[in-house]
Amino acid sequence: MLFLIEYDRSRGNVAQMTEFDDSERELAEKTRLNLELKLHRQGISKEVVLLEATSKEALRITHRRYFEDLVELARSSASST
């Protein structure tokens, strides 16, 4: 699975997430580029990433910073030490 994430850094949350099948990689890449260009033209500063993971749950583990706030990240970091 491919996941296109539009992340609002100033708010610390995912503004939009779109899923693509592995067979749709070219479409996902074009969609990412078009979104980045659109946001740039509008003067909107958001992070746009295309990530690959076996599932949404796996993505939430490997890229926690997109889905957890600072308190949650600090809590899980402290519990792993």
Secondary structure, DSSP 4 states (H G I P E B T S, - for coil): -EEEEEEETTTTEEEEEEEE-GGGHHHHHHHHHHHHHHHHHTT---EEEEEE-SSHHHHHHHTGGGTS-HHHHHHHHHHT-
